[in-house]
Amino acid sequence: MTDVSFTANAGDVPIPWESSGEKVGPCNVDKPKAGWHLNNFCSPSAEVPTSKFSHAERFLRSSSNNDDSSQLKVLTYNLFWWNLFEKGKGENGAAGKNIAASAKEKPFDLMGFQECEDVAWPLRDAKEAGMADEFTTIINNHATAIAYRTAVFEEISRGGMDVTEDGPSQHYGSRGAYWVRLHHKPTGRKVFFMNHHGPTPINTGGTCGQEGVAYKLLKIIADNAKQGDAMILVGDFNILWLNPAPGGFGGWQDEHAFLDCHFKHDFANPTIEDMWGLDNFYSACVKPVNGTVMDKGGSDHNALSFIYEI
């Protein structure tokens, strides 16, 4: 069969949400159909043939050119703000030095921060530690922030919304998901990047439950990304990636399992002692390359980086 080339973002075609007709959880959240997956929308063209290969498979086959300009390096980092910055005054730029050390070999393109009251502070520390690139920052609600590398992106749109609220036994407030849609100048691709900090207590999904939060996150992407976008979700989900069990892992936690049915899980910290994989990467319509567990840099979470080919 002849390989089919990828047509990026022709006409900004919306992503259709395909409802199962079922409502789930305490927040009565709409559940998508079982076969609905964001990788079904890697091509916006209705004329692309569908025989034998899925949209995602065709895209990945046509995009593997090993061109560094087509790669995105992405960071997710919970900064443990109250302790590292409010109490420790940044510990001599520890988080910024951690970011700068990882950026030496290859610069970051996208960053999602949680427990981040002032995103300029760690980025300033990173620059003082040798990180050369300039970043445009987006300050979101609930102490979250996004940063994107100014030289390679033009912003198209941004937004976000609350998706749940902490449970009564460990209540700090509402929790949201915030996104930015960008034009990647080296490739011409559009990139949809979303950052999420999940609710407490851990492994509850807060007032909407794990399944409800998963489908709310998917609906935000469907409503705001477009067919053909490279779609990436990062964050501290406050949901263990895998359940602990005697002698190892006991299977997926619910929220990650529900997400992965519709949006591919790529990476989390696999070390049991290091937050049990609360911090995660998901993607669609990109090629995952590799992930790295970075140092903690003064936080109680390891920073994580992941490289995608778009």
N, C-alpha and C positions, 0 to 999 in steps of 0.2 A: 504493500500500500504506500502511496506517495505521502511523505510527511506534510503536515498541514501547518502553515506558518501562523503565528499568533498576531491578531490585529488588536492593537492596544486602544481601548477606550473609545472606539468609534461611536460618537453620538451620545456618550454618557447614558447608556441604557440602564434603567433602574433594575435592581434585583428583586424579583417577585418573592413575596413571603407566601409559602404554601402551608396553610393551616391544616392541622389534623381535625379541627373542630372540637378538640378536647381542651378543657381548662384545668390547670394544675396548681396545687399549692394554696397557701393561705391568701395569696394576692390574686388568685384566679387568672393566672398567666396563660396566654395562648401557646399551645404546643405545636411545633411544626410537624409536617408529615415525616414519616420515617425515612423516606428517600430523599428528602430535601437536604442538600449539602452545598456549602459555599463554593466548593471546588467544581460544582456544576455550572458556575457562572464566570469561568475564566475567559470565555470569548463572548463579546457582545454581538457577534454577527450571527443572525439566524440562518445565513447561507452556508456556514461551516458544516461539512458533513459529519454525522454522528456515528457512522458505522464503525464498529470494532473498538475505537478509542474514545475515552471520555475527554471532555474539555480540558481537565487538569492534565491528563497524560499527554495530550497533544501539545499543550503549552510547555510542559517540562521537556519534552523531546526537542522542541524547536528553540529552546532558550539556553541550552547547555553549551555556552561558548567560552567559558572560563575567562571572560573579560572582567577584570577587577572593577571597572566602572559600572558594571551591571550588578554588583554586590552591595547589599546593605548590611551594616553592622549595627545591631540593636542592643540596647541596654535596658534591663529592669533592675531597680535598686530601691529597697526600702531603707531609708536613712536613719531610722530609730531616733527621730528628731529631738524628742524631749531629753534623751540622755546624751547623744553625741553633740548636739548643737546648743540646746538650751543649758544643759548642765556642764557639758565638757567644752563648750565654746569651739567646737569643731575638732578638738584634739590635734591642733597644729595642722589642719588641712588634711586629715586622714582620708576622708571619703574622696576629696578632690585628687589626692595623690593616687588613690586606687584607680580612679577613672583615667587619669593621665597615663599611668603605667600601662594600662590595657590599650590605650589609644596610640601608643608609640608605634606598634607594628602596623596597625590599620586604624584609621580614625573612626569614631562612632558617627553614624548618620542619624539615628533616632534614639531617644532616651525617654523612658517612662519612670517617674519617681513617685514613691509613696512615702507617707510620713515626712513630707517636705514642705515646710512653712515658707521658705525663701529659696527658690531654685537658683538664684544668682549666687548664693554663698558657695555651694559646692562647685559650681562651674567656675567661679572666680578662683577658688583654691586649685582647681584642675589646671587652669591657665597658668597660674603661678608655678605649678609643678611641671610645666612644659607642654601642655596641650595647646596646639597652635590654632585649631579651628574655632570659628565663631559660630554661635548657636542662637537661633531665635527661640524664645521661651514662651510657653503658654501656661499661665497660672490658673489652675482649676480649683473647684471647691474641694472641701474635705482633705486639705493638705496633700493634694496631688498636683503633679506638674508634668508637662511634656517639653522636650527640647528637640529641635531638628537642625541639622547642619545647614546653615544659611546659604553656603556656596552652591549646594546641589539641589536645593528645593525651592519651589515657589508655592506659596500657600493658596489653596483654592477655597476651603471652607473649614469651619471648626464647630464643635458643639459638644453636648453631653447632657446627662440627666441622672437623677438618682435611680437606683435599681432595687434598693432594699434599705432596711434600717437594722441597727444592732439589736440583739435580743436583750430583754430586761436584765438578765444577770450580769451583763458586761456592756452596758450601754454608753456609747460615746456620741451617737448621732446617726445620721443617714450615710449611706455609701453610694457612690456613683461610678459611672464609666464616662470617660471623656476622650474625644477623638479629634483628629485633624486629617484632612484630605489634602494631599500634596501632589504637585507635578515634579517628577524626578527628571531634572534637566539632562543628565547624561544619556538616558535611555528613552525619554519621552513617556515612560509609564506613569500612571497615576497610582498613588500609594495611599491606602487608608490605614491609619495607625491609631490604635485605641489602648488606653491605659486604665486599669481598674484596681481599686483597693477594696477587697471584700470585707464582709461584716464579721463582728465577733458576737458570741463566742465562736471559736474555731470549729469548723465542720458542721455549721448549722444553716448557713445561708441567711441568717438573720430572720426578720419577720416574714420574708417571702419564701424561705426554704431553698435548698440547693437547686432543685429542678427549676423552680421559678426564676432564680437569678440567672441560671444558664440560658434559659429561653429569652429573658429580657436582654441579655448581652447580645444574643444572636439577632434579635429584632432590631436593636440599635444599628447593628452593622447592615442588615438588610435594608433599613430605611435610609441610610446615609451614604453607604458605599455604592459604587456602580459596577455593572458587569465589566470585567476586564481589569478591575483594580487589583493590585497586589494588596492583600489584606493581612494585617498582623495585629494580634492582641497580646499584650503583656500585662503583668501585674503581680501583686501579692494578693492572692485570692482568699487568703485565710481559710483555705480548704486544702487539706493534705492531698498531694498528688495520688499517693497510694496509701491504703490502709496498713497500719502496722500489724504484724502477726508474729507469733513465736517463730524465731529462726529466719525471719525475712518479711516479705510483703504479702498482704492478704487480698490484693485486688484493688481496683480503682475506687476512689471516693465518688459519691454520686454526681456531684456537680461536674467534675472533670469528665466522667463517663458520658453524661448527657451532652456536654459541649463537643466531645470528640466524635460523637455520632454525626455531627453536622459541620465541624470545624476542626481540622486536624491538630492534635497536640504534638508539639515538637520537642520540648525540653523542659526539664525541671532539675533541681539539685537532687541527685540520687542518694546522697549521704544521709543516713537515718538521723544522725545527731544534729544535722544542720537544717532545722525547721521543717523536716519531712516533706520538702517539695511544695511549700506554700507559694513559691514564686514560679511562674510558668509562662511559656510561649505557645501561642497558637497561630496558625497561618492558613491561607488559601491562595491559590494561584501564584505561588512562588516555589522555588526549589530550596529546601533546607540544605545547608552546607555543613555547619558544625556549631556546637555550643561549648561554652567555657564557664566553669564555676570560678569566679574571681575571688579575691580576698574579701573579707568583711569591711575593712577600712574603717573600723570603729563602730560599725553597726552590729546589731544582733543577727542580721541576715547577710549571707554572701550576696554580693552583686553577681548578676548573671549576664553574659553576653551571648548573642547568637548571630550567625552570618547567614543571610539569605541571598540567593541569586534571583534577580527579577528580569 
